[in-house]
Amino acid sequence: MSKTHSLKAEDRKRTGTGMLKLMRREGFIPSVVYGGGSENRNVKVGSKAFREVISQSASANILVTLELDGGGSQLAFVKDLQHDPISGNVLHADFLAVGDDTEITAQIPVTLTGEALGVKAGGQLEQLLYNIEIKCLPKDLPESLTADVTDLDVGSALHIGEVQWPEGAVPTLNDDVVVALVAKARVEQIEEEGEDGEEGSPLVGPAPTEGEEAND
C-alpha cells in the first residue's frame, strides 16, 4: 500500500502573480486544499520537504497528512501538480482533502512480471497499458501494480479482468481491455506475408511477341 507522508502546510494570505513568484523564491510551493466538505484553503508547503516526499514515492499517487496552522491536520491526496516547463520544478500543488471512507481515483503504474511462454517460442511481448486507473479507499491505495504474463503464448493477451488486483482496489476500465499481448516476431510475420503472395510473379511486363521489338 502507498505510504502516508507528513507535510507542514502554512496558511498563505498573499495573492497575485508577483507574490506567488516571491513565495517560490523564499522556498515555498503555493498550494490549495479543497474538498472534504470544507471551503478551499490556500496554503504553502516547503519546496525541499515536498521534493523529499516525491522522491520517497514510487509513483505520483501520494497521500499526505497536512499539518495545518492552528494545530489541526488533514489527510489529503496529491491531485494535481503544475511544473515549470524548463526547470521541471513544482510551481503549484492541489491537495484533495479525504477521509478514511473517501473513494479516490488514481493512475497506478503497472509492471509485467515473468517470462511469457510465447517469448520463449520466439514471440514478442508488447505492453499496451503502462498505467491503469483504479478506485479505492485511501488505506487501500497501492503504489504500483504487477501483472504476471508467464502463461501468455504467441497470439494470447492479458486482459484487465485477468489481473490480480490488490484488496480494495477496483479498475475503472472494462474487463476485456488488453494490458499486454505476445505477438509473432516481425521476421516471421514478413515470411508469412511473402508466402501468401503469388510465386513467380513477373517483375516486368510481358515479353514482346515474335516480330515486335522490345522497348528500351
C-alpha positions in Angstrom: 0.0 0.0 0.0 1.0 3.6 -0.5 2.8 5.3 2.3 1.4 8.4 4.0 3.8 11.3 4.4 3.6 14.2 6.8 3.9 17.7 5.4 3.7 21.1 7.1 1.2 23.4 5.4 1.1 27.1 6.4 -1.8 29.4 5.5 -0.9 32.0 2.9 -2.7 35.3 2.6 -0.6 36.9 -0.2 -2.1 36.7 -3.7 -1.1 37.8 -7.2 1.5 36.7 -9.7 4.3 38.8 -8.1 3.6 37.5 -4.6 3.5 33.9 -5.8 6.9 34.3 -7.5 8.3 35.8 -4.3 6.9 32.9 -2.3 8.6 30.4 -4.6 11.9 32.3 -4.2 11.5 32.0 -0.5 11.4 28.2 -0.8 7.7 27.5 -0.8 5.2 26.0 -3.2 1.8 27.8 -3.4 -0.9 25.2 -2.8 -4.6 24.8 -2.2 -6.6 22.2 -0.2 -10.1 21.5 -1.4 -12.9 19.0 -0.9 -13.9 17.2 2.2 -17.0 19.4 2.6 -14.9 22.5 3.6 -14.1 25.7 1.7 -10.9 25.9 -0.3 -7.9 26.7 1.8 -4.8 28.5 0.4 -1.6 27.1 1.9 2.1 26.9 1.1 4.4 23.9 1.6 8.2 23.8 1.8 9.8 23.1 -1.6 12.5 21.0 -0.1 10.2 18.9 2.1 7.8 18.3 -0.8 10.7 17.2 -3.1 11.6 14.6 -0.4 8.1 13.3 -0.3 8.1 12.9 -4.1 11.5 11.2 -4.1 10.2 8.6 -1.5 7.2 7.8 -3.5 7.1 5.0 -6.2 4.5 6.9 -8.2 2.7 10.2 -8.5 -0.1 8.8 -6.2 0.8 10.4 -2.9 -1.1 10.6 0.3 0.0 13.2 2.9 -1.1 14.3 6.3 -1.0 18.1 6.1 -0.1 19.7 9.4 -2.1 22.9 9.2 -1.8 26.2 11.0 -3.8 26.2 14.3 -2.8 22.7 15.3 -5.1 20.7 13.0 -4.2 18.0 10.4 -5.9 16.9 7.2 -5.4 13.7 5.2 -5.0 14.7 1.6 -4.3 13.2 -1.8 -2.0 15.0 -4.2 -4.4 15.5 -7.0 -2.5 17.8 -9.4 0.9 19.3 -9.8 2.0 22.2 -12.1 5.6 22.1 -13.3 7.9 24.7 -14.7 8.3 23.6 -18.4 12.0 24.4 -18.4 13.3 23.5 -14.9 10.7 20.9 -14.0 10.3 22.4 -10.6 6.8 22.2 -9.0 5.1 25.6 -9.2 1.7 24.7 -7.6 0.2 21.7 -5.9 -3.5 20.8 -5.5 -4.4 18.7 -2.4 -7.7 16.9 -2.3 -8.9 16.6 1.3 -10.1 13.0 2.0 -11.4 10.9 4.9 -10.9 7.3 5.7 -14.1 6.5 3.8 -13.5 8.7 0.8 -13.2 6.8 -2.5 -10.3 8.2 -4.6 -9.4 7.7 -8.2 -5.7 7.2 -9.2 -3.5 6.2 -12.1 -1.3 3.3 -10.9 1.9 2.2 -12.9 1.8 -1.5 -13.9 4.9 -3.7 -14.2 4.9 -7.0 -16.1 6.5 -10.0 -14.3 7.5 -13.4 -15.5 8.8 -14.7 -18.9 5.9 -15.4 -21.3 5.7 -18.8 -23.0 5.3 -17.1 -26.3 8.5 -15.2 -25.8 10.4 -18.4 -25.2 8.9 -19.6 -28.5 10.2 -16.6 -30.4 7.3 -14.1 -30.0 7.5 -10.5 -28.9 5.9 -9.3 -25.6 4.0 -6.0 -26.1 2.8 -3.9 -23.2 -0.2 -1.8 -24.1 -1.1 -0.2 -20.7 1.6 1.3 -18.5 -0.8 3.0 -16.1 -4.2 1.7 -15.0 -6.9 3.8 -13.4 -8.3 2.4 -10.2 -10.8 3.4 -7.5 -10.1 2.6 -3.8 -10.2 4.0 -0.3 -7.0 5.8 1.0 -5.9 2.9 3.1 -6.0 0.6 0.0 -4.1 2.8 -2.4 -1.3 0.8 -3.9 2.0 2.4 -5.1 2.2 0.1 -8.1 0.7 -3.0 -9.7 2.2 -6.1 -11.1 0.8 -8.4 -13.8 2.1 -11.9 -14.4 2.5 -12.8 -18.1 4.1 -16.2 -17.6 1.2 -18.1 -19.2 0.9 -16.0 -22.3 1.6 -17.9 -25.5 2.0 -16.4 -29.0 -1.2 -14.7 -30.0 -2.5 -14.6 -26.4 -3.4 -11.5 -24.4 -3.7 -10.5 -20.8 -6.9 -8.6 -20.0 -7.8 -6.3 -17.2 -10.2 -8.9 -15.8 -7.3 -11.4 -15.6 -5.0 -9.2 -13.5 -4.7 -10.0 -9.7 -5.8 -6.8 -8.0 -4.8 -5.7 -4.6 -7.5 -6.0 -2.0 -9.8 -2.9 -2.1 -8.6 -1.7 -5.5 -11.1 -1.8 -8.4 -10.1 -0.9 -12.1 -12.3 1.6 -13.9 -11.7 0.0 -17.3 -13.7 -2.9 -18.7 -12.5 -6.4 -18.1 -11.8 -7.0 -21.8 -9.3 -4.2 -22.2 -5.9 -5.6 -23.1 -2.9 -4.9 -20.8 -0.3 -6.9 -22.7 0.0 -9.5 -25.5 2.5 -11.7 -27.2 2.8 -11.1 -31.0 4.6 -13.1 -33.6 8.1 -12.0 -34.3 8.5 -9.4 -37.1 10.6 -11.7 -39.2 8.1 -14.5 -39.0 5.3 -12.1 -40.0 7.2 -10.9 -43.1 7.9 -14.5 -44.1 4.2 -15.4 -43.8 3.2 -12.4 -45.8 5.6 -13.5 -48.5 4.2 -17.0 -48.6 0.7 -15.6 -49.1 1.7 -13.8 -52.4 1.8 -15.4 -55.9 5.0 -17.3 -56.6 6.9 -16.5 -59.8 5.2 -13.1 -60.3 6.8 -11.3 -63.2 8.9 -8.3 -62.3 8.5 -6.7 -65.7 5.7 -6.5 -68.4 5.1 -9.4 -70.8 7.8 -10.2 -73.4 7.2 -8.8 -76.9 5.6 -11.2 -79.4 7.5 -12.5 -82.5 8.2 -9.8 -85.0 7.9 -7.0 -82.4 10.9 -5.2 -80.9 11.3 -4.9 -77.2 11.2 -1.3 -75.9 14.4 0.0 -74.3 
